[in-house]
Amino acid sequence: MYKKQIEQTQQQTQEKTQELIHATTEKEAQTYIQKFLQSNEQALWGGLVAVALVIFASLKKILNAWTDKKVEEIKEGDE
């Protein structure tokens, strides 16, 4: 009788241990995935900022070239 109770207790303990391991592993996996997504999100925003800066610099160059051209045209017209 005691042997059967001990076996049942051992089996229940083993099952609960497996559940705990699974829950811990699942939580670690969720934490890893969350950190992975956060780092990718940060990288994505960093990339978008870099692209925006390149576009802004290009537009500034275009505007400066256009302004210089207009200044030259005005100077030629005054002569």
Phi and psi restraints in degrees (range 20) as a CNS / XPLOR table:
assign (resid 1 and name C) (resid 2 and name N)
       (resid 2 and name CA) (resid 2 and name C) 1.0 -65.4 20.0 2
assign (resid 2 and name N) (resid 2 and name CA)
       (resid 2 and name C) (resid 3 and name N) 1.0 -35.2 20.0 2
assign (resid 2 and name C) (resid 3 and name N)
       (resid 3 and name CA) (resid 3 and name C) 1.0 -61.7 20.0 2
assign (resid 3 and name N) (resid 3 and name CA)
       (resid 3 and name C) (resid 4 and name N) 1.0 -41.9 20.0 2
assign (resid 3 and name C) (resid 4 and name N)
       (resid 4 and name CA) (resid 4 and name C) 1.0 -65.9 20.0 2
assign (resid 4 and name N) (resid 4 and name CA)
       (resid 4 and name C) (resid 5 and name N) 1.0 -41.1 20.0 2
assign (resid 4 and name C) (resid 5 and name N)
       (resid 5 and name CA) (resid 5 and name C) 1.0 -64.1 20.0 2
assign (resid 5 and name N) (resid 5 and name CA)
       (resid 5 and name C) (resid 6 and name N) 1.0 -40.4 20.0 2
assign (resid 5 and name C) (resid 6 and name N)
       (resid 6 and name CA) (resid 6 and name C) 1.0 -63.8 20.0 2
assign (resid 6 and name N) (resid 6 and name CA)
       (resid 6 and name C) (resid 7 and name N) 1.0 -43.4 20.0 2
assign (resid 6 and name C) (resid 7 and name N)
       (resid 7 and name CA) (resid 7 and name C) 1.0 -62.5 20.0 2
assign (resid 7 and name N) (resid 7 and name CA)
       (resid 7 and name C) (resid 8 and name N) 1.0 -42.6 20.0 2
assign (resid 7 and name C) (resid 8 and name N)
       (resid 8 and name CA) (resid 8 and name C) 1.0 -63.5 20.0 2
assign (resid 8 and name N) (resid 8 and name CA)
       (resid 8 and name C) (resid 9 and name N) 1.0 -43.2 20.0 2
assign (resid 8 and name C) (resid 9 and name N)
       (resid 9 and name CA) (resid 9 and name C) 1.0 -63.7 20.0 2
assign (resid 9 and name N) (resid 9 and name CA)
       (resid 9 and name C) (resid 10 and name N) 1.0 -42.7 20.0 2
assign (resid 9 and name C) (resid 10 and name N)
       (resid 10 and name CA) (resid 10 and name C) 1.0 -62.7 20.0 2
assign (resid 10 and name N) (resid 10 and name CA)
       (resid 10 and name C) (resid 11 and name N) 1.0 -41.4 20.0 2
assign (resid 10 and name C) (resid 11 and name N)
       (resid 11 and name CA) (resid 11 and name C) 1.0 -65.7 20.0 2
assign (resid 11 and name N) (resid 11 and name CA)
       (resid 11 and name C) (resid 12 and name N) 1.0 -44.3 20.0 2
assign (resid 11 and name C) (resid 12 and name N)
       (resid 12 and name CA) (resid 12 and name C) 1.0 -63.4 20.0 2
assign (resid 12 and name N) (resid 12 and name CA)
       (resid 12 and name C) (resid 13 and name N) 1.0 -40.6 20.0 2
assign (resid 12 and name C) (resid 13 and name N)
       (resid 13 and name CA) (resid 13 and name C) 1.0 -62.9 20.0 2
assign (resid 13 and name N) (resid 13 and name CA)
       (resid 13 and name C) (resid 14 and name N) 1.0 -42.4 20.0 2
assign (resid 13 and name C) (resid 14 and name N)
       (resid 14 and name CA) (resid 14 and name C) 1.0 -64.0 20.0 2
assign (resid 14 and name N) (resid 14 and name CA)
       (resid 14 and name C) (resid 15 and name N) 1.0 -42.8 20.0 2
assign (resid 14 and name C) (resid 15 and name N)
       (resid 15 and name CA) (resid 15 and name C) 1.0 -64.0 20.0 2
assign (resid 15 and name N) (resid 15 and name CA)
       (resid 15 and name C) (resid 16 and name N) 1.0 -44.5 20.0 2
assign (resid 15 and name C) (resid 16 and name N)
       (resid 16 and name CA) (resid 16 and name C) 1.0 -65.2 20.0 2
assign (resid 16 and name N) (resid 16 and name CA)
       (resid 16 and name C) (resid 17 and name N) 1.0 -37.3 20.0 2
assign (resid 16 and name C) (resid 17 and name N)
       (resid 17 and name CA) (resid 17 and name C) 1.0 -63.0 20.0 2
assign (resid 17 and name N) (resid 17 and name CA)
       (resid 17 and name C) (resid 18 and name N) 1.0 -43.3 20.0 2
assign (resid 17 and name C) (resid 18 and name N)
       (resid 18 and name CA) (resid 18 and name C) 1.0 -62.8 20.0 2
assign (resid 18 and name N) (resid 18 and name CA)
       (resid 18 and name C) (resid 19 and name N) 1.0 -40.9 20.0 2
assign (resid 18 and name C) (resid 19 and name N)
       (resid 19 and name CA) (resid 19 and name C) 1.0 -63.0 20.0 2
assign (resid 19 and name N) (resid 19 and name CA)
       (resid 19 and name C) (resid 20 and name N) 1.0 -42.4 20.0 2
assign (resid 19 and name C) (resid 20 and name N)
       (resid 20 and name CA) (resid 20 and name C) 1.0 -64.4 20.0 2
assign (resid 20 and name N) (resid 20 and name CA)
       (resid 20 and name C) (resid 21 and name N) 1.0 -43.0 20.0 2
assign (resid 20 and name C) (resid 21 and name N)
       (resid 21 and name CA) (resid 21 and name C) 1.0 -62.0 20.0 2
assign (resid 21 and name N) (resid 21 and name CA)
       (resid 21 and name C) (resid 22 and name N) 1.0 -43.9 20.0 2
assign (resid 21 and name C) (resid 22 and name N)
       (resid 22 and name CA) (resid 22 and name C) 1.0 -62.7 20.0 2
assign (resid 22 and name N) (resid 22 and name CA)
       (resid 22 and name C) (resid 23 and name N) 1.0 -44.0 20.0 2
assign (resid 22 and name C) (resid 23 and name N)
       (resid 23 and name CA) (resid 23 and name C) 1.0 -63.8 20.0 2
assign (resid 23 and name N) (resid 23 and name CA)
       (resid 23 and name C) (resid 24 and name N) 1.0 -42.1 20.0 2
assign (resid 23 and name C) (resid 24 and name N)
       (resid 24 and name CA) (resid 24 and name C) 1.0 -64.9 20.0 2
assign (resid 24 and name N) (resid 24 and name CA)
       (resid 24 and name C) (resid 25 and name N) 1.0 -45.1 20.0 2
assign (resid 24 and name C) (resid 25 and name N)
       (resid 25 and name CA) (resid 25 and name C) 1.0 -63.1 20.0 2
assign (resid 25 and name N) (resid 25 and name CA)
       (resid 25 and name C) (resid 26 and name N) 1.0 -41.2 20.0 2
assign (resid 25 and name C) (resid 26 and name N)
       (resid 26 and name CA) (resid 26 and name C) 1.0 -64.6 20.0 2
assign (resid 26 and name N) (resid 26 and name CA)
       (resid 26 and name C) (resid 27 and name N) 1.0 -41.8 20.0 2
assign (resid 26 and name C) (resid 27 and name N)
       (resid 27 and name CA) (resid 27 and name C) 1.0 -64.4 20.0 2
assign (resid 27 and name N) (resid 27 and name CA)
       (resid 27 and name C) (resid 28 and name N) 1.0 -42.5 20.0 2
assign (resid 27 and name C) (resid 28 and name N)
       (resid 28 and name CA) (resid 28 and name C) 1.0 -62.5 20.0 2
assign (resid 28 and name N) (resid 28 and name CA)
       (resid 28 and name C) (resid 29 and name N) 1.0 -40.3 20.0 2
assign (resid 28 and name C) (resid 29 and name N)
       (resid 29 and name CA) (resid 29 and name C) 1.0 -64.4 20.0 2
assign (resid 29 and name N) (resid 29 and name CA)
       (resid 29 and name C) (resid 30 and name N) 1.0 -42.5 20.0 2
assign (resid 29 and name C) (resid 30 and name N)
       (resid 30 and name CA) (resid 30 and name C) 1.0 -63.4 20.0 2
assign (resid 30 and name N) (resid 30 and name CA)
       (resid 30 and name C) (resid 31 and name N) 1.0 -42.0 20.0 2
assign (resid 30 and name C) (resid 31 and name N)
       (resid 31 and name CA) (resid 31 and name C) 1.0 -62.9 20.0 2
assign (resid 31 and name N) (resid 31 and name CA)
       (resid 31 and name C) (resid 32 and name N) 1.0 -43.7 20.0 2
assign (resid 31 and name C) (resid 32 and name N)
       (resid 32 and name CA) (resid 32 and name C) 1.0 -62.0 20.0 2
assign (resid 32 and name N) (resid 32 and name CA)
       (resid 32 and name C) (resid 33 and name N) 1.0 -46.5 20.0 2
assign (resid 32 and name C) (resid 33 and name N)
       (resid 33 and name CA) (resid 33 and name C) 1.0 -62.4 20.0 2
assign (resid 33 and name N) (resid 33 and name CA)
       (resid 33 and name C) (resid 34 and name N) 1.0 -41.2 20.0 2
assign (resid 33 and name C) (resid 34 and name N)
       (resid 34 and name CA) (resid 34 and name C) 1.0 -63.0 20.0 2
assign (resid 34 and name N) (resid 34 and name CA)
       (resid 34 and name C) (resid 35 and name N) 1.0 -44.5 20.0 2
assign (resid 34 and name C) (resid 35 and name N)
       (resid 35 and name CA) (resid 35 and name C) 1.0 -64.8 20.0 2
assign (resid 35 and name N) (resid 35 and name CA)
       (resid 35 and name C) (resid 36 and name N) 1.0 -39.4 20.0 2
assign (resid 35 and name C) (resid 36 and name N)
       (resid 36 and name CA) (resid 36 and name C) 1.0 -60.9 20.0 2
assign (resid 36 and name N) (resid 36 and name CA)
       (resid 36 and name C) (resid 37 and name N) 1.0 -46.1 20.0 2
assign (resid 36 and name C) (resid 37 and name N)
       (resid 37 and name CA) (resid 37 and name C) 1.0 -65.5 20.0 2
assign (resid 37 and name N) (resid 37 and name CA)
       (resid 37 and name C) (resid 38 and name N) 1.0 -38.6 20.0 2
assign (resid 37 and name C) (resid 38 and name N)
       (resid 38 and name CA) (resid 38 and name C) 1.0 -64.2 20.0 2
assign (resid 38 and name N) (resid 38 and name CA)
       (resid 38 and name C) (resid 39 and name N) 1.0 -42.5 20.0 2
assign (resid 38 and name C) (resid 39 and name N)
       (resid 39 and name CA) (resid 39 and name C) 1.0 -66.6 20.0 2
assign (resid 39 and name N) (resid 39 and name CA)
       (resid 39 and name C) (resid 40 and name N) 1.0 -37.7 20.0 2
assign (resid 39 and name C) (resid 40 and name N)
       (resid 40 and name CA) (resid 40 and name C) 1.0 -67.0 20.0 2
assign (resid 40 and name N) (resid 40 and name CA)
       (resid 40 and name C) (resid 41 and name N) 1.0 -37.4 20.0 2
assign (resid 40 and name C) (resid 41 and name N)
       (resid 41 and name CA) (resid 41 and name C) 1.0 -64.4 20.0 2
assign (resid 41 and name N) (resid 41 and name CA)
       (resid 41 and name C) (resid 42 and name N) 1.0 -42.3 20.0 2
assign (resid 41 and name C) (resid 42 and name N)
       (resid 42 and name CA) (resid 42 and name C) 1.0 -63.5 20.0 2
assign (resid 42 and name N) (resid 42 and name CA)
       (resid 42 and name C) (resid 43 and name N) 1.0 -41.2 20.0 2
assign (resid 42 and name C) (resid 43 and name N)
       (resid 43 and name CA) (resid 43 and name C) 1.0 -64.5 20.0 2
assign (resid 43 and name N) (resid 43 and name CA)
       (resid 43 and name C) (resid 44 and name N) 1.0 -40.0 20.0 2
assign (resid 43 and name C) (resid 44 and name N)
       (resid 44 and name CA) (resid 44 and name C) 1.0 -62.5 20.0 2
assign (resid 44 and name N) (resid 44 and name CA)
       (resid 44 and name C) (resid 45 and name N) 1.0 -46.9 20.0 2
assign (resid 44 and name C) (resid 45 and name N)
       (resid 45 and name CA) (resid 45 and name C) 1.0 -63.6 20.0 2
assign (resid 45 and name N) (resid 45 and name CA)
       (resid 45 and name C) (resid 46 and name N) 1.0 -39.3 20.0 2
assign (resid 45 and name C) (resid 46 and name N)
       (resid 46 and name CA) (resid 46 and name C) 1.0 -61.0 20.0 2
assign (resid 46 and name N) (resid 46 and name CA)
       (resid 46 and name C) (resid 47 and name N) 1.0 -41.6 20.0 2
assign (resid 46 and name C) (resid 47 and name N)
       (resid 47 and name CA) (resid 47 and name C) 1.0 -64.3 20.0 2
assign (resid 47 and name N) (resid 47 and name CA)
       (resid 47 and name C) (resid 48 and name N) 1.0 -42.3 20.0 2
assign (resid 47 and name C) (resid 48 and name N)
       (resid 48 and name CA) (resid 48 and name C) 1.0 -64.3 20.0 2
assign (resid 48 and name N) (resid 48 and name CA)
       (resid 48 and name C) (resid 49 and name N) 1.0 -39.7 20.0 2
assign (resid 48 and name C) (resid 49 and name N)
       (resid 49 and name CA) (resid 49 and name C) 1.0 -64.4 20.0 2
assign (resid 49 and name N) (resid 49 and name CA)
       (resid 49 and name C) (resid 50 and name N) 1.0 -41.7 20.0 2
assign (resid 49 and name C) (resid 50 and name N)
       (resid 50 and name CA) (resid 50 and name C) 1.0 -62.3 20.0 2
assign (resid 50 and name N) (resid 50 and name CA)
       (resid 50 and name C) (resid 51 and name N) 1.0 -43.3 20.0 2
assign (resid 50 and name C) (resid 51 and name N)
       (resid 51 and name CA) (resid 51 and name C) 1.0 -63.3 20.0 2
assign (resid 51 and name N) (resid 51 and name CA)
       (resid 51 and name C) (resid 52 and name N) 1.0 -42.2 20.0 2
assign (resid 51 and name C) (resid 52 and name N)
       (resid 52 and name CA) (resid 52 and name C) 1.0 -62.1 20.0 2
assign (resid 52 and name N) (resid 52 and name CA)
       (resid 52 and name C) (resid 53 and name N) 1.0 -40.6 20.0 2
assign (resid 52 and name C) (resid 53 and name N)
       (resid 53 and name CA) (resid 53 and name C) 1.0 -65.7 20.0 2
assign (resid 53 and name N) (resid 53 and name CA)
       (resid 53 and name C) (resid 54 and name N) 1.0 -39.4 20.0 2
assign (resid 53 and name C) (resid 54 and name N)
       (resid 54 and name CA) (resid 54 and name C) 1.0 -64.1 20.0 2
assign (resid 54 and name N) (resid 54 and name CA)
       (resid 54 and name C) (resid 55 and name N) 1.0 -43.9 20.0 2
assign (resid 54 and name C) (resid 55 and name N)
       (resid 55 and name CA) (resid 55 and name C) 1.0 -62.9 20.0 2
assign (resid 55 and name N) (resid 55 and name CA)
       (resid 55 and name C) (resid 56 and name N) 1.0 -44.4 20.0 2
assign (resid 55 and name C) (resid 56 and name N)
       (resid 56 and name CA) (resid 56 and name C) 1.0 -61.1 20.0 2
assign (resid 56 and name N) (resid 56 and name CA)
       (resid 56 and name C) (resid 57 and name N) 1.0 -44.6 20.0 2
assign (resid 56 and name C) (resid 57 and name N)
       (resid 57 and name CA) (resid 57 and name C) 1.0 -63.1 20.0 2
assign (resid 57 and name N) (resid 57 and name CA)
       (resid 57 and name C) (resid 58 and name N) 1.0 -40.3 20.0 2
assign (resid 57 and name C) (resid 58 and name N)
       (resid 58 and name CA) (resid 58 and name C) 1.0 -64.9 20.0 2
assign (resid 58 and name N) (resid 58 and name CA)
       (resid 58 and name C) (resid 59 and name N) 1.0 -44.3 20.0 2
assign (resid 58 and name C) (resid 59 and name N)
       (resid 59 and name CA) (resid 59 and name C) 1.0 -63.1 20.0 2
assign (resid 59 and name N) (resid 59 and name CA)
       (resid 59 and name C) (resid 60 and name N) 1.0 -37.8 20.0 2
assign (resid 59 and name C) (resid 60 and name N)
       (resid 60 and name CA) (resid 60 and name C) 1.0 -63.5 20.0 2
assign (resid 60 and name N) (resid 60 and name CA)
       (resid 60 and name C) (resid 61 and name N) 1.0 -42.7 20.0 2
assign (resid 60 and name C) (resid 61 and name N)
       (resid 61 and name CA) (resid 61 and name C) 1.0 -62.2 20.0 2
assign (resid 61 and name N) (resid 61 and name CA)
       (resid 61 and name C) (resid 62 and name N) 1.0 -43.8 20.0 2
assign (resid 61 and name C) (resid 62 and name N)
       (resid 62 and name CA) (resid 62 and name C) 1.0 -62.0 20.0 2
assign (resid 62 and name N) (resid 62 and name CA)
       (resid 62 and name C) (resid 63 and name N) 1.0 -45.1 20.0 2
assign (resid 62 and name C) (resid 63 and name N)
       (resid 63 and name CA) (resid 63 and name C) 1.0 -63.8 20.0 2
assign (resid 63 and name N) (resid 63 and name CA)
       (resid 63 and name C) (resid 64 and name N) 1.0 -42.0 20.0 2
assign (resid 63 and name C) (resid 64 and name N)
       (resid 64 and name CA) (resid 64 and name C) 1.0 -63.6 20.0 2
assign (resid 64 and name N) (resid 64 and name CA)
       (resid 64 and name C) (resid 65 and name N) 1.0 -42.1 20.0 2
assign (resid 64 and name C) (resid 65 and name N)
       (resid 65 and name CA) (resid 65 and name C) 1.0 -64.6 20.0 2
assign (resid 65 and name N) (resid 65 and name CA)
       (resid 65 and name C) (resid 66 and name N) 1.0 -41.9 20.0 2
assign (resid 65 and name C) (resid 66 and name N)
       (resid 66 and name CA) (resid 66 and name C) 1.0 -65.2 20.0 2
assign (resid 66 and name N) (resid 66 and name CA)
       (resid 66 and name C) (resid 67 and name N) 1.0 -42.4 20.0 2
assign (resid 66 and name C) (resid 67 and name N)
       (resid 67 and name CA) (resid 67 and name C) 1.0 -63.5 20.0 2
assign (resid 67 and name N) (resid 67 and name CA)
       (resid 67 and name C) (resid 68 and name N) 1.0 -44.0 20.0 2
assign (resid 67 and name C) (resid 68 and name N)
       (resid 68 and name CA) (resid 68 and name C) 1.0 -60.5 20.0 2
assign (resid 68 and name N) (resid 68 and name CA)
       (resid 68 and name C) (resid 69 and name N) 1.0 -40.0 20.0 2
assign (resid 68 and name C) (resid 69 and name N)
       (resid 69 and name CA) (resid 69 and name C) 1.0 -64.4 20.0 2
assign (resid 69 and name N) (resid 69 and name CA)
       (resid 69 and name C) (resid 70 and name N) 1.0 -42.8 20.0 2
assign (resid 69 and name C) (resid 70 and name N)
       (resid 70 and name CA) (resid 70 and name C) 1.0 -65.5 20.0 2
assign (resid 70 and name N) (resid 70 and name CA)
       (resid 70 and name C) (resid 71 and name N) 1.0 -39.3 20.0 2
assign (resid 70 and name C) (resid 71 and name N)
       (resid 71 and name CA) (resid 71 and name C) 1.0 -61.9 20.0 2
assign (resid 71 and name N) (resid 71 and name CA)
       (resid 71 and name C) (resid 72 and name N) 1.0 -42.8 20.0 2
assign (resid 71 and name C) (resid 72 and name N)
       (resid 72 and name CA) (resid 72 and name C) 1.0 -61.9 20.0 2
assign (resid 72 and name N) (resid 72 and name CA)
       (resid 72 and name C) (resid 73 and name N) 1.0 -42.0 20.0 2
assign (resid 72 and name C) (resid 73 and name N)
       (resid 73 and name CA) (resid 73 and name C) 1.0 -63.5 20.0 2
assign (resid 73 and name N) (resid 73 and name CA)
       (resid 73 and name C) (resid 74 and name N) 1.0 -39.8 20.0 2
assign (resid 73 and name C) (resid 74 and name N)
       (resid 74 and name CA) (resid 74 and name C) 1.0 -66.2 20.0 2
assign (resid 74 and name N) (resid 74 and name CA)
       (resid 74 and name C) (resid 75 and name N) 1.0 -41.8 20.0 2
assign (resid 74 and name C) (resid 75 and name N)
       (resid 75 and name CA) (resid 75 and name C) 1.0 -63.8 20.0 2
assign (resid 75 and name N) (resid 75 and name CA)
       (resid 75 and name C) (resid 76 and name N) 1.0 -41.4 20.0 2
assign (resid 75 and name C) (resid 76 and name N)
       (resid 76 and name CA) (resid 76 and name C) 1.0 -65.2 20.0 2
assign (resid 76 and name N) (resid 76 and name CA)
       (resid 76 and name C) (resid 77 and name N) 1.0 -35.6 20.0 2
assign (resid 76 and name C) (resid 77 and name N)
       (resid 77 and name CA) (resid 77 and name C) 1.0 -69.0 20.0 2
assign (resid 77 and name N) (resid 77 and name CA)
       (resid 77 and name C) (resid 78 and name N) 1.0 -31.2 20.0 2
assign (resid 77 and name C) (resid 78 and name N)
       (resid 78 and name CA) (resid 78 and name C) 1.0 -74.2 20.0 2
assign (resid 78 and name N) (resid 78 and name CA)
       (resid 78 and name C) (resid 79 and name N) 1.0 -24.6 20.0 2
